[in-house]
Amino acid sequence: MKTTASEALFARATELIPGGVNSPVRAFGSVGGNPRFITQASGVTLTDADGNAYLDAVGSWGPMILGHAHPKVVAAVQAAAQHGTSFGAPTGREVELAEQVLAHYPGCERVRFVNSGTEATMSALRVARGATGRDFIIKFAGNYHGHADALLVAAGSGALTTGVPSSAGVPADTAKTTLVARYNDLDSVRELFEARPDEIAAVIFEPVVGNMGVVTPTQEFLSGLRGLTRHYGALLIADEVMTGFRLAPGGAVEHYGIDADLVCWGKIIGGGLPVGAYGGKADVMNNVSPVGKVYQAGTLSGNPLAMAAGIATFEAMAEAPDLYEVLEARGAQLGAGLRAGAERHGVPVTVNRVGSMITVFFTEGPVTDFESASTTDTEQFKRWFHGLLERGVYWPASAYEAAFLSYAHTEADIERMIRAGTEAFQGVASAVAV
């Protein structure tokens, strides 16, 4: 496979951009080699600067639920751009998209648009602190909520230890207000509340984790989180930046029956353009300026292009009544096929999947939290990833990320992925044997 043009672009980029990329996972840092520079995408196909075509399993990390360059979305963005790209003033599209979002989430009564998932989670935490008058928050090891200082925090040395920075540049005093619990472990959450019964503003979590690979919650864990937050007067924040509108019309909140005080969205509601949002019950959201005293603003928030793309995406989704049935079927087909392919070549894997989100862990499993996810064999994943890439399948370049399918993927596309994955498993098995 020729990669001359991508190599040349990457060489230029490294002289201009830190690491040659504008988001770390694009650098192929954990899998080796250099990234492919993409020039165009259509449906389920990506094309790089050398003209190589790939069957996409990344979907821009989630928003492309309908496939790339959906005609309805492209037309909506083009039409909106003809009338201006940003006004710094309200538009009717903001109202229309807000109606769409809230219609799918009956427990949410107000929504505020921002420009990214990071902005959404950061703002939701500020609202929670403002609404409760408390400073501490609880997050879970392995859950990623964007790169705001308070969320780039790792667990300390013990269950009752406050967090420590997981990135340079995060003040230790900021990290101290973030407590880190273990996903799917209610006792670890309970211990933190018992230690600070009147100081914790909120618990923020991914209903389905996508950033340590796909990890699903137990129903006991979900109901227990709601019970603990209510008992101690804290808010429950569901980070649905990945899962919102992907797992069901009402996302993970609908899929699992979650009663959250605040919900964060991104990805799909912008149809592939930069967007984020947070929302919740009116009494909580009314703390946000200009109604309340919690300040949050953004010149490009609710910009007409992102709003147009989001509206068109919702319209196109509504025109596909079998959307979630198809996504579930394609996900099940891929999961079963990859399990069978790994078993055929004697490669121990655990395939975690919810709907159209899927991760292959190179471990016998089960994978239920950060510690068990960390047992995946990253060297085997590297070989498997490059085996897929060489066979024209573009899989996430990290052992700890979710792959995403779209409505545009056909049964034949999934079979092609399975064949490529199975052949790549054979390569893994051969390397282990040597």
C-alpha positions as CSV (number, residue, x, y, z in Angstrom):
1,M,0.0,0.0,0.0
2,K,1.5,3.3,-1.1
3,T,1.7,6.0,1.6
4,T,4.1,8.5,0.1
5,A,1.7,11.5,0.2
6,S,0.6,10.8,3.8
7,E,4.3,10.4,4.9
8,A,5.2,13.8,3.2
9,L,2.2,15.5,4.8
10,F,3.1,14.1,8.2
11,A,6.7,15.2,7.9
12,R,5.5,18.8,7.1
13,A,3.0,18.6,10.0
14,T,5.5,17.6,12.6
15,E,7.4,20.9,11.9
16,L,4.2,22.9,12.5
17,I,1.9,21.1,14.9
18,P,2.8,19.3,18.1
19,G,3.3,15.7,17.1
20,G,2.0,16.5,13.7
21,V,-1.6,16.1,14.8
22,N,-4.3,18.2,16.4
23,S,-5.6,15.4,18.6
24,P,-3.2,12.8,20.1
25,V,-4.8,9.5,19.0
26,R,-4.4,10.5,15.4
27,A,-0.7,10.2,15.7
28,F,-0.7,6.4,15.8
29,G,1.5,6.8,18.9
30,S,0.2,3.7,20.6
31,V,0.3,1.5,17.5
32,G,3.4,2.6,15.7
33,G,3.8,3.9,12.2
34,N,2.5,7.2,10.8
35,P,-1.1,8.3,10.3
36,R,-2.9,8.3,7.0
37,F,-4.0,11.8,5.9
38,I,-7.6,11.6,4.8
39,T,-8.8,13.7,1.8
40,Q,-12.4,12.7,1.5
41,A,-15.1,10.4,2.8
42,S,-18.4,9.1,1.5
43,G,-20.8,6.6,3.1
44,V,-18.5,4.1,4.8
45,T,-15.4,4.8,2.7
46,L,-12.4,7.0,3.6
47,T,-9.8,8.0,1.0
48,D,-6.3,9.1,1.9
49,A,-3.9,11.4,0.2
50,D,-2.4,8.5,-1.8
51,G,-5.7,7.4,-3.1
52,N,-6.0,4.4,-0.8
53,A,-9.6,3.6,0.2
54,Y,-10.6,2.2,3.6
55,L,-13.7,0.8,5.1
56,D,-14.3,3.1,8.0
57,A,-14.9,1.8,11.6
58,V,-14.2,5.1,13.3
59,G,-16.9,7.3,12.0
60,S,-15.1,10.5,13.2
61,W,-15.3,8.9,16.7
62,G,-19.1,8.6,16.7
63,P,-21.0,11.4,14.9
64,M,-21.3,9.7,11.5
65,I,-24.3,7.5,12.5
66,L,-25.7,7.9,8.9
67,G,-22.3,7.5,7.2
68,H,-20.0,10.2,5.8
69,A,-21.3,13.1,3.7
70,H,-24.9,12.2,3.9
71,P,-26.6,14.2,1.1
72,K,-29.2,15.7,3.3
73,V,-26.6,17.0,5.8
74,V,-24.3,18.3,3.1
75,A,-27.2,20.2,1.4
76,A,-28.2,21.7,4.7
77,V,-24.7,23.0,5.5
78,Q,-24.3,24.4,2.0
79,A,-27.7,26.2,2.2
80,A,-26.9,27.6,5.7
81,A,-23.4,28.8,4.6
82,Q,-24.9,30.9,1.8
83,H,-26.6,33.0,4.4
84,G,-23.6,33.5,6.7
85,T,-21.5,31.2,8.9
86,S,-21.7,33.0,12.3
87,F,-23.8,35.9,13.6
88,G,-23.1,36.1,17.4
89,A,-26.8,36.4,17.8
90,P,-29.7,34.0,18.2
91,T,-31.1,32.0,15.2
92,G,-34.2,30.0,14.7
93,R,-32.1,26.9,14.0
94,E,-31.0,26.9,17.7
95,V,-34.6,26.7,18.8
96,E,-35.4,23.9,16.3
97,L,-32.5,21.8,17.3
98,A,-33.1,22.3,21.0
99,E,-36.7,21.1,20.4
100,Q,-35.3,18.0,18.7
101,V,-32.9,17.2,21.5
102,L,-35.3,17.7,24.4
103,A,-38.1,15.8,22.6
104,H,-35.9,12.7,22.8
105,Y,-35.0,13.2,26.4
106,P,-38.2,13.7,28.5
107,G,-36.3,14.1,31.7
108,C,-34.5,17.1,30.3
109,E,-36.3,20.4,30.1
110,R,-33.6,22.9,29.1
111,V,-30.5,22.7,26.9
112,R,-27.5,24.9,26.2
113,F,-25.4,24.5,23.1
114,V,-21.6,24.7,23.1
115,N,-18.9,23.7,20.7
116,S,-17.4,20.5,22.0
117,G,-17.9,17.6,24.4
118,T,-15.2,19.1,26.6
119,E,-17.1,22.3,26.9
120,A,-20.3,20.4,27.6
121,T,-18.9,18.4,30.5
122,M,-16.9,21.3,31.9
123,S,-20.0,23.5,31.9
124,A,-22.2,20.8,33.4
125,L,-19.8,20.5,36.3
126,R,-19.8,24.2,36.9
127,V,-23.6,24.2,37.0
128,A,-23.6,21.3,39.4
129,R,-21.2,23.1,41.7
130,G,-23.2,26.3,41.4
131,A,-26.5,24.6,42.1
132,T,-25.3,22.7,45.1
133,G,-22.7,25.1,46.6
134,R,-20.2,22.3,46.8
135,D,-16.7,21.9,45.4
136,F,-15.9,18.2,45.0
137,I,-16.9,15.9,42.1
138,I,-16.6,12.1,41.6
139,K,-15.5,10.6,38.3
140,F,-14.5,7.1,37.4
141,A,-11.1,5.7,36.5
142,G,-11.0,5.1,32.7
143,N,-13.9,7.5,32.0
144,Y,-13.0,10.4,29.7
145,H,-14.9,13.6,29.8
146,G,-12.8,15.9,27.8
147,H,-9.6,17.8,28.6
148,A,-10.8,20.3,31.2
149,D,-8.4,20.6,34.2
150,A,-10.8,19.1,36.7
151,L,-11.3,16.0,34.6
152,L,-7.7,15.2,33.7
153,V,-7.3,13.5,37.0
154,A,-6.1,10.0,38.0
155,A,-6.9,8.0,41.1
156,G,-4.7,8.6,44.1
157,S,-3.0,5.8,46.2
158,G,-6.2,4.7,48.0
159,A,-9.9,4.7,47.8
160,L,-10.2,7.8,50.0
161,T,-7.4,9.6,48.4
162,T,-8.3,12.7,46.3
163,G,-7.2,12.8,42.7
164,V,-3.9,13.6,41.3
165,P,-3.2,15.3,37.9
166,S,-2.9,12.9,35.0
167,S,-1.5,15.7,32.7
168,A,1.2,18.2,33.1
169,G,-0.3,21.7,33.5
170,V,-3.1,20.6,35.7
171,P,-2.8,22.3,39.1
172,A,-2.6,19.9,42.1
173,D,-5.2,22.1,43.9
174,T,-7.6,21.6,41.0
175,A,-7.1,17.9,41.0
176,K,-7.8,17.7,44.7
177,T,-11.4,18.5,44.1
178,T,-11.9,15.5,41.8
179,L,-12.4,12.2,43.5
180,V,-11.8,9.0,41.5
181,A,-13.9,5.8,42.0
182,R,-13.9,2.4,40.2
183,Y,-16.5,1.9,37.5
184,N,-19.1,-0.7,38.3
185,D,-18.0,-0.6,41.9
186,L,-20.6,1.0,44.1
187,D,-18.6,0.5,47.3
188,S,-15.9,2.7,46.0
189,V,-18.4,5.5,45.4
190,R,-20.1,5.0,48.8
191,E,-16.7,5.3,50.5
192,L,-16.1,8.7,48.9
193,F,-19.5,10.0,49.9
194,E,-19.1,8.7,53.4
195,A,-15.8,10.6,53.7
196,R,-17.3,13.8,52.4
197,P,-21.0,13.6,52.9
198,D,-21.7,17.4,52.5
199,E,-19.0,18.3,50.0
200,I,-19.7,16.4,46.8
201,A,-21.5,18.3,44.1
202,A,-21.9,15.6,41.4
203,V,-21.0,12.3,40.1
204,I,-20.2,12.3,36.3
205,F,-20.0,9.1,34.4
206,E,-20.1,7.5,30.9
207,P,-23.3,5.3,30.9
208,V,-21.4,3.2,28.4
209,V,-17.6,3.8,28.5
210,G,-16.0,4.4,25.2
211,N,-12.6,5.7,26.2
212,M,-11.1,2.7,27.8
213,G,-12.7,0.6,25.2
214,V,-16.4,-0.3,25.4
215,V,-17.3,-1.1,29.0
216,T,-21.0,-1.5,30.0
217,P,-22.6,-0.7,33.3
218,T,-24.5,-3.2,35.5
219,Q,-28.0,-2.2,36.4
220,E,-27.1,-2.5,40.0
221,F,-24.4,0.1,39.5
222,L,-26.7,2.5,37.7
223,S,-29.5,2.3,40.2
224,G,-27.0,2.5,43.0
225,L,-25.4,5.7,41.6
226,R,-28.9,7.3,41.5
227,G,-29.6,6.2,45.1
228,L,-26.3,7.5,46.5
229,T,-26.5,10.9,44.8
230,R,-30.0,11.4,46.0
231,H,-29.2,10.4,49.5
232,Y,-26.2,12.8,49.7
233,G,-27.8,15.6,47.8
234,A,-25.4,15.4,44.8
235,L,-26.3,15.6,41.1
236,L,-25.9,12.8,38.7
237,I,-24.4,13.8,35.3
238,A,-24.6,11.4,32.4
239,D,-21.9,12.0,29.8
240,E,-23.7,11.0,26.6
241,V,-21.2,12.7,24.2
242,M,-20.6,9.3,22.6
243,T,-23.9,7.4,23.4
244,G,-26.4,10.2,22.9
245,F,-28.8,9.3,20.1
246,R,-26.6,6.4,19.1
247,L,-27.9,3.6,21.4
248,A,-31.5,4.6,21.2
249,P,-33.5,7.7,20.3
250,G,-33.0,8.8,23.9
251,G,-29.5,7.4,24.1
252,A,-28.2,5.6,27.1
253,V,-30.7,7.4,29.3
254,E,-33.5,5.6,27.4
255,H,-31.6,2.4,26.8
256,Y,-30.8,1.8,30.5
257,G,-33.6,3.9,32.1
258,I,-31.3,6.4,33.8
259,D,-32.8,9.4,35.7
260,A,-30.0,11.9,35.4
261,D,-30.0,15.5,36.6
262,L,-27.8,16.7,33.8
263,V,-26.9,15.1,30.5
264,C,-24.0,16.1,28.1
265,W,-24.2,15.6,24.4
266,G,-21.9,16.0,21.3
267,K,-21.1,14.1,18.2
268,I,-24.4,13.2,16.5
269,I,-26.2,16.4,17.3
270,G,-23.8,18.3,15.1
271,G,-23.9,15.9,12.2
272,G,-20.1,15.9,12.0
273,L,-19.6,19.6,12.7
274,P,-18.1,20.9,16.0
275,V,-20.8,20.9,18.6
276,G,-21.7,20.0,22.2
277,A,-24.6,20.5,24.5
278,Y,-25.6,20.1,28.1
279,G,-29.1,20.0,29.6
280,G,-31.3,18.8,32.4
281,K,-34.1,19.6,34.7
282,A,-35.3,23.2,34.6
283,D,-34.5,23.9,38.2
284,V,-30.9,22.9,37.7
285,M,-30.4,24.6,34.3
286,N,-32.0,27.8,35.5
287,N,-28.7,28.4,37.4
288,V,-27.1,29.2,34.1
289,S,-26.5,32.8,33.0
290,P,-28.4,34.9,32.1
291,V,-31.1,33.4,34.2
292,G,-28.8,32.3,37.1
293,K,-25.4,33.1,38.4
294,V,-23.3,30.3,36.7
295,Y,-21.5,32.0,33.9
296,Q,-20.9,30.2,30.6
297,A,-20.7,31.7,27.1
298,G,-19.4,31.1,23.6
299,T,-19.3,33.2,20.5
300,L,-19.7,30.2,18.2
301,S,-22.1,28.3,20.4
302,G,-25.2,27.4,18.3
303,N,-23.6,28.5,15.1
304,P,-25.8,28.2,12.1
305,L,-23.7,25.5,10.3
306,A,-23.6,23.1,13.2
307,M,-27.3,23.7,13.9
308,A,-28.2,23.1,10.3
309,A,-26.2,19.9,10.2
310,G,-27.7,18.7,13.4
311,I,-31.3,19.3,12.3
312,A,-30.7,17.6,9.0
313,T,-29.2,14.6,10.8
314,F,-32.2,14.2,13.0
315,E,-34.5,14.5,10.0
316,A,-32.6,11.8,8.1
317,M,-32.6,9.6,11.2
318,A,-36.4,10.0,11.4
319,E,-36.7,8.9,7.8
320,A,-35.0,5.6,8.7
321,P,-37.4,3.8,11.0
322,D,-35.2,0.7,11.1
323,L,-32.1,2.7,12.2
324,Y,-31.5,1.2,15.6
325,E,-32.6,-2.3,14.4
326,V,-30.0,-2.1,11.6
327,L,-27.3,-0.7,13.9
328,E,-27.9,-3.5,16.4
329,A,-27.9,-6.2,13.7
330,R,-24.6,-4.9,12.2
331,G,-23.0,-4.7,15.6
332,A,-24.0,-8.2,16.5
333,Q,-22.8,-9.5,13.2
334,L,-19.4,-7.9,13.6
335,G,-19.0,-8.9,17.2
336,A,-19.9,-12.6,16.5
337,G,-17.7,-12.7,13.4
338,L,-14.6,-11.3,15.2
339,R,-15.1,-13.6,18.2
340,A,-15.2,-16.6,15.8
341,G,-12.2,-15.3,13.8
342,A,-10.1,-14.9,17.0
343,E,-11.2,-18.4,18.3
344,R,-10.3,-20.0,14.9
345,H,-6.7,-18.8,15.3
346,G,-6.4,-19.3,19.1
347,V,-6.2,-15.6,20.0
348,P,-7.8,-14.9,23.4
349,V,-10.1,-11.9,23.1
350,T,-13.0,-10.3,24.8
351,V,-15.4,-8.4,22.5
352,N,-17.5,-5.8,24.4
353,R,-20.4,-4.3,22.5
354,V,-23.5,-2.2,22.9
355,G,-25.4,-1.6,19.7
356,S,-23.1,-0.1,17.2
357,M,-20.2,0.6,19.6
358,I,-17.6,-2.2,19.8
359,T,-14.1,-3.0,21.2
360,V,-11.9,-6.0,20.9
361,F,-9.8,-6.5,24.0
362,F,-6.8,-8.9,23.7
363,T,-7.5,-10.5,27.0
364,E,-9.6,-13.4,28.2
365,G,-11.7,-11.0,30.2
366,P,-14.2,-10.2,31.4
367,V,-13.6,-6.4,31.0
368,T,-15.8,-4.5,33.4
369,D,-13.6,-1.6,34.6
370,F,-10.3,0.2,34.1
371,E,-8.2,-2.4,35.8
372,S,-9.5,-5.3,33.7
373,A,-9.4,-3.2,30.5
374,S,-5.7,-2.5,31.3
375,T,-5.0,-6.3,30.9
376,T,-5.4,-6.1,27.2
377,D,-2.3,-7.1,25.3
378,T,-1.4,-3.9,23.4
379,E,1.4,-5.6,21.4
380,Q,-1.1,-8.0,19.9
381,F,-3.5,-5.1,19.3
382,K,-0.8,-3.3,17.4
383,R,-0.3,-6.2,15.0
384,W,-4.0,-6.7,14.6
385,F,-4.6,-2.9,13.9
386,H,-1.9,-2.9,11.2
387,G,-3.3,-6.1,9.8
388,L,-6.6,-4.4,9.4
389,L,-5.1,-1.3,7.9
390,E,-3.2,-3.2,5.3
391,R,-6.4,-4.9,4.3
392,G,-8.3,-1.6,3.9
393,V,-10.1,-1.4,7.2
394,Y,-9.7,1.8,9.2
395,W,-10.0,0.8,12.9
396,P,-9.4,3.1,15.9
397,A,-5.6,3.5,16.4
398,S,-5.8,2.6,20.1
399,A,-6.5,-0.5,22.1
400,Y,-8.7,1.6,24.4
401,E,-11.1,3.2,22.0
402,A,-14.5,2.2,20.7
403,A,-15.2,1.5,17.1
404,F,-18.4,2.8,15.6
405,L,-20.6,1.5,12.9
406,S,-23.2,3.5,10.8
407,Y,-26.5,3.0,9.2
408,A,-24.6,3.0,5.9
409,H,-22.7,-0.1,6.7
410,T,-24.1,-3.1,4.8
411,E,-24.0,-6.8,5.7
412,A,-21.3,-7.1,3.0
413,D,-19.3,-4.4,4.6
414,I,-19.4,-6.1,7.9
415,E,-18.4,-9.4,6.3
416,R,-15.4,-7.7,4.7
417,M,-14.4,-6.4,8.2
418,I,-14.7,-9.9,9.6
419,R,-12.6,-11.4,6.9
420,A,-9.9,-8.7,7.4
421,G,-10.1,-9.1,11.2
422,T,-9.8,-12.9,11.0
423,E,-6.8,-12.7,8.7
424,A,-5.2,-10.1,11.0
425,F,-5.8,-12.5,14.0
426,Q,-3.9,-15.1,12.0
427,G,-1.0,-12.7,11.8
428,V,-1.2,-12.1,15.6
429,A,-1.2,-15.9,16.2
430,S,1.8,-16.4,14.0
431,A,3.8,-13.6,15.7
432,V,3.0,-15.1,19.1
433,A,4.1,-18.6,17.9
434,V,7.5,-17.2,16.9
